[in-house]
Amino acid sequence: MIRTTLAALLLTTTAHAGEIWVTNEKDDTVSVISTETLEVIKTYETGERPRGITFSKDFSLLYICASDSNAVQVMDPNSGEILHDLPSGEDPEQFVLHPDDRHLYIANEDDAITTVVDTESRKVVAQIDVGIEPEGMAVSPDGKIAITTSETTNMAHWIDTETQELFANTLVDSRPRHAEFLRDGSEMWVSSEIGGTLTIFDTATQAEKAKISFEVQGVHPDRVQPVGFEFTAGDTHAFVALGPSNHVAVVNAETYEVEDYILVGRRVWHMDFNEDRSLLFTTNGVSGDVTVIDVAKREAIKSIKVGRFPWGAAFRPTN
């Protein structure tokens, strides 16, 4: 059954050739997975403890948070060469690229600041005081708002990207990890790892709209820890990594109801889709692998071994 499903998927995804790039915290590498063959095709060395990862809009540059090197590294994805480092502040963990394709908003966990770097001039243009242990970063589709989540302060900090100043702080549950806007910008979602919840905010008012909790059968509640998440095409559903529960939750983004749970690798952390969002690739830190999920069937179809403690994931088209 799995072989048949996998063969069919390989045929249907040929027109959408691409790669999933995965940072490996403990190996100081990135693994490159083909979305056609579902195999690792390349591995490149990076700085120390790579975590956050994202591409420029035209996919010609790859940005990597080398946390223990205190730098954001810029790689040529065609050659794997590190072109240069960007100033990033201490211990960069996650970041987000502004829609202008030029400014990176970086969470500096050790310094309780968000650093804004101009990728063209390679200079810091702003440093914004936020809460203690910032981690999650998001930017609204129109580029007007950036979000930083602080793990210890338990807040989402709302930044005006024109003035580079905070204009709101909203409470979430314990240890917020990740933030994302819907594609129309109407809502902003935040995961809380220890709180075990997702909080949804109305972007226009910053008011809380809903809160989602999770319950995985046979798993102790303390191990159900939402971290990274991504939205499907059309923002109809969110797939949510639940950390050491070793499951991904499927949430209806309109009703806010949890519809399904999918068993994956150990300590699932972050994820990204292939080009047509038919496949989802999750990074599983403790088991050192990536689980491939058939999105339509909500089934795990393959496990791909990568480096030690895979953390971040980013898609690049290749055709």
C-alpha positions as CSV (number, residue, x, y, z in Angstrom):
1,M,0.0,0.0,0.0
2,I,2.7,2.5,1.0
3,R,4.8,1.5,-2.1
4,T,1.8,2.1,-4.4
5,T,1.0,5.4,-2.8
6,L,4.6,6.6,-2.9
7,A,5.0,5.6,-6.6
8,A,1.8,7.6,-7.5
9,L,3.1,10.6,-5.6
10,L,6.4,10.5,-7.4
11,L,4.6,10.6,-10.7
12,T,2.3,13.4,-9.7
13,T,5.1,15.6,-8.2
14,T,7.5,15.4,-11.2
15,A,6.0,18.6,-12.6
16,H,6.8,20.3,-9.3
17,A,10.4,19.4,-8.8
18,G,12.0,20.9,-5.8
19,E,14.1,20.5,-2.7
20,I,13.5,20.7,1.1
21,W,16.5,22.2,2.9
22,V,16.9,21.0,6.5
23,T,19.2,22.5,9.2
24,N,20.9,19.9,11.5
25,E,21.7,21.5,14.9
26,K,24.3,19.0,16.1
27,D,26.1,18.4,12.8
28,D,26.5,22.0,11.7
29,T,25.1,21.1,8.3
30,V,22.1,21.4,6.0
31,S,20.6,18.4,4.3
32,V,19.0,18.7,0.9
33,I,16.1,16.4,0.1
34,S,14.6,15.9,-3.4
35,T,10.8,16.3,-3.4
36,E,10.8,13.9,-6.4
37,T,12.9,11.0,-5.1
38,L,12.3,11.7,-1.4
39,E,16.0,11.1,-0.7
40,V,18.9,13.2,0.6
41,I,20.8,14.4,-2.5
42,K,23.3,16.8,-0.9
43,T,24.8,17.9,2.5
44,Y,26.6,21.2,3.1
45,E,28.5,22.5,6.1
46,T,27.4,25.6,7.9
47,G,28.3,27.6,11.0
48,E,27.7,26.3,14.5
49,R,24.2,25.1,15.5
50,P,22.1,26.1,12.4
51,R,18.4,26.6,13.2
52,G,16.3,29.1,11.3
53,I,16.4,28.8,7.5
54,T,14.8,30.7,4.7
55,F,15.3,31.6,1.0
56,S,15.3,34.9,-0.8
57,K,12.2,35.5,-2.9
58,D,13.9,34.3,-6.1
59,F,15.6,31.4,-4.3
60,S,19.0,32.5,-5.3
61,L,20.2,33.0,-1.7
62,L,19.7,30.9,1.4
63,Y,19.8,32.5,4.9
64,I,20.8,30.4,7.8
65,C,20.7,31.3,11.5
66,A,24.1,29.9,12.8
67,S,23.1,30.4,16.4
68,D,26.4,29.5,18.2
69,S,28.4,31.4,15.6
70,N,26.3,34.5,16.4
71,A,25.7,35.1,12.7
72,V,23.2,34.8,9.9
73,Q,25.0,33.1,7.0
74,V,24.3,33.7,3.4
75,M,24.7,30.6,1.2
76,D,24.7,30.1,-2.6
77,P,22.2,27.1,-2.8
78,N,23.6,26.1,-6.2
79,S,27.1,25.5,-4.9
80,G,26.7,25.3,-1.1
81,E,29.3,28.0,-0.7
82,I,28.9,30.4,2.3
83,L,29.1,33.8,0.6
84,H,29.3,35.9,3.7
85,D,27.9,36.5,7.2
86,L,25.4,39.1,8.2
87,P,25.4,40.8,11.6
88,S,22.7,39.3,13.6
89,G,23.1,40.0,17.3
90,E,23.7,37.3,19.9
91,D,22.3,33.8,19.5
92,P,20.0,34.2,16.4
93,E,17.4,31.5,16.5
94,Q,14.5,32.3,14.1
95,F,14.1,35.0,11.6
96,V,11.7,36.2,8.9
97,L,12.4,37.9,5.6
98,H,10.3,41.0,4.9
99,P,8.2,41.0,1.7
100,D,10.6,43.7,0.4
101,D,13.1,40.8,0.1
102,R,15.7,42.9,1.8
103,H,15.2,43.2,5.5
104,L,15.6,40.3,7.9
105,Y,13.9,40.4,11.3
106,I,15.9,38.2,13.7
107,A,15.1,37.0,17.2
108,N,18.1,37.2,19.5
109,E,17.4,34.8,22.3
110,D,20.2,35.8,24.7
111,D,19.8,39.6,24.3
112,A,16.0,40.0,24.5
113,I,16.0,42.0,21.2
114,T,14.8,41.8,17.7
115,T,17.5,42.8,15.2
116,V,16.7,44.2,11.8
117,V,19.4,43.6,9.2
118,D,19.6,45.1,5.7
119,T,20.7,42.2,3.6
120,E,22.0,44.4,0.8
121,S,24.1,46.9,2.9
122,R,24.8,44.1,5.4
123,K,24.2,46.5,8.2
124,V,22.0,46.5,11.3
125,V,19.3,49.1,10.8
126,A,17.4,48.6,14.1
127,Q,17.4,46.7,17.4
128,I,14.1,46.5,19.2
129,D,13.7,45.6,22.8
130,V,11.3,42.8,23.3
131,G,10.6,40.2,26.0
132,I,12.9,37.7,27.5
133,E,14.1,34.8,25.3
134,P,12.6,35.9,21.9
135,E,12.2,33.1,19.4
136,G,9.3,33.1,17.0
137,M,9.3,35.6,14.1
138,A,6.6,36.5,11.6
139,V,5.7,39.3,9.2
140,S,2.3,40.2,7.8
141,P,1.8,39.7,4.1
142,D,1.6,43.5,3.5
143,G,4.9,43.9,5.4
144,K,3.5,46.5,7.8
145,I,3.7,44.3,11.0
146,A,6.5,42.1,12.4
147,I,5.9,39.7,15.3
148,T,8.4,38.5,17.9
149,T,7.3,35.9,20.5
150,S,9.2,35.8,23.8
151,E,9.4,32.4,25.5
152,T,9.9,33.6,29.1
153,T,7.7,36.8,29.0
154,N,4.9,34.7,27.3
155,M,4.0,37.5,24.9
156,A,3.7,38.3,21.2
157,H,5.2,41.7,20.5
158,W,3.8,43.7,17.6
159,I,6.3,45.8,15.7
160,D,5.5,48.6,13.2
161,T,8.0,47.9,10.4
162,E,8.0,51.6,9.3
163,T,9.0,53.0,12.6
164,Q,10.7,49.8,14.0
165,E,8.8,50.3,17.3
166,L,6.5,48.2,19.3
167,F,2.9,49.2,19.2
168,A,1.3,46.3,21.1
169,N,2.1,43.4,23.4
170,T,-0.4,40.5,23.7
171,L,-0.3,37.7,26.3
172,V,-0.2,34.0,25.2
173,D,0.3,30.8,27.1
174,S,3.6,29.5,28.4
175,R,6.7,29.4,26.2
176,P,5.5,30.7,22.8
177,R,7.6,29.3,20.0
178,H,6.3,30.1,16.5
179,A,4.1,32.7,14.8
180,E,2.4,32.8,11.4
181,F,-0.1,35.1,9.6
182,L,-2.8,33.9,7.3
183,R,-2.1,34.8,3.7
184,D,-4.8,37.5,3.7
185,G,-3.3,39.0,6.9
186,S,-6.5,38.8,8.9
187,E,-5.2,36.5,11.6
188,M,-2.0,35.9,13.4
189,W,-1.4,32.5,15.1
190,V,1.1,31.7,18.0
191,S,2.0,28.3,19.3
192,S,2.8,27.9,23.1
193,E,5.0,24.9,23.8
194,I,4.5,24.5,27.5
195,G,1.0,25.9,27.5
196,G,0.1,23.3,25.0
197,T,-2.0,25.7,22.9
198,L,-2.4,27.8,19.7
199,T,-3.7,31.3,20.2
200,I,-5.4,33.1,17.3
201,F,-5.4,36.9,17.1
202,D,-7.4,39.4,15.0
203,T,-4.6,41.3,13.2
204,A,-6.6,44.6,13.0
205,T,-7.4,44.8,16.7
206,Q,-4.7,42.5,18.2
207,A,-7.6,40.9,20.2
208,E,-7.7,37.2,20.9
209,K,-10.2,35.3,18.7
210,A,-9.7,31.7,19.8
211,K,-7.5,29.3,21.6
212,I,-6.9,25.7,20.5
213,S,-5.8,22.8,22.8
214,F,-4.6,19.4,21.9
215,E,-5.1,15.9,23.3
216,V,-3.3,12.9,21.8
217,Q,-4.6,9.5,22.8
218,G,-2.1,7.6,24.9
219,V,0.3,10.6,25.3
220,H,0.7,12.4,28.6
221,P,-0.4,16.1,28.3
222,D,3.0,17.3,29.4
223,R,4.5,15.9,26.2
224,V,2.0,17.6,23.9
225,Q,4.0,20.7,23.0
226,P,3.0,22.7,19.9
227,V,5.9,24.4,18.2
228,G,6.2,24.9,14.4
229,F,3.2,24.9,12.1
230,E,2.3,25.7,8.5
231,F,-1.0,26.4,6.6
232,T,-2.2,24.4,3.7
233,A,-3.2,25.9,0.3
234,G,-6.0,28.3,0.8
235,D,-5.3,28.5,4.6
236,T,-8.0,25.9,5.2
237,H,-6.0,23.9,7.7
238,A,-2.9,24.2,9.8
239,F,-0.5,21.3,10.4
240,V,1.0,21.7,13.9
241,A,4.1,20.0,15.2
242,L,3.5,18.7,18.7
243,G,7.1,18.2,19.8
244,P,7.9,15.2,22.1
245,S,4.4,13.8,21.6
246,N,5.8,12.7,18.2
247,H,2.6,13.7,16.4
248,V,1.4,16.4,14.0
249,A,-2.1,17.8,14.5
250,V,-4.4,18.8,11.7
251,V,-6.4,21.9,12.7
252,N,-9.4,23.3,10.7
253,A,-8.4,27.0,10.3
254,E,-12.1,28.1,10.0
255,T,-13.7,26.2,12.9
256,Y,-10.5,26.0,15.0
257,E,-11.2,22.3,15.6
258,V,-8.5,19.6,15.7
259,E,-9.5,17.1,13.1
260,D,-6.7,14.6,13.1
261,Y,-3.3,13.5,14.6
262,I,-0.5,11.9,12.5
263,L,2.3,9.9,14.1
264,V,5.7,11.0,12.9
265,G,9.3,10.9,14.2
266,R,10.6,11.8,17.7
267,R,10.4,15.4,18.8
268,V,8.8,16.9,15.7
269,W,9.9,20.5,15.5
270,H,9.3,22.4,12.2
271,M,8.1,21.7,8.7
272,D,7.6,22.8,5.1
273,F,5.5,21.8,2.1
274,N,6.6,20.9,-1.4
275,E,5.5,23.3,-4.2
276,D,1.9,22.2,-4.6
277,R,1.5,21.5,-0.9
278,S,0.6,17.9,-1.5
279,L,3.5,16.7,0.7
280,L,4.6,17.9,4.1
281,F,8.1,17.4,5.4
282,T,8.6,17.5,9.2
283,T,11.9,17.7,11.1
284,N,12.2,15.2,13.9
285,G,15.1,16.2,16.2
286,V,15.6,13.2,18.5
287,S,15.1,10.6,15.8
288,G,17.3,12.6,13.3
289,D,15.0,12.2,10.4
290,V,12.3,13.9,8.3
291,T,8.8,12.4,8.0
292,V,7.0,12.9,4.7
293,I,3.2,13.3,5.0
294,D,0.7,12.8,2.3
295,V,-1.4,15.9,3.0
296,A,-4.6,14.8,1.3
297,K,-4.6,11.4,3.0
298,R,-3.1,12.7,6.3
299,E,-0.7,9.8,6.4
300,A,3.0,9.5,7.0
301,I,4.5,7.7,3.9
302,K,8.2,7.8,4.4
303,S,11.0,8.6,6.9
304,I,14.2,10.1,5.6
305,K,17.4,10.0,7.6
306,V,19.2,13.4,7.8
307,G,21.8,14.8,10.3
308,R,21.6,15.0,14.0
309,F,18.8,17.1,15.5
310,P,17.2,18.5,12.4
311,W,15.5,21.8,13.2
312,G,14.3,24.0,10.4
313,A,13.0,23.3,6.9
314,A,12.6,25.4,3.8
315,F,11.4,24.6,0.3
316,R,13.1,25.6,-3.0
317,P,11.7,24.9,-6.5
318,T,14.2,23.6,-9.1
319,N,12.3,23.7,-12.4
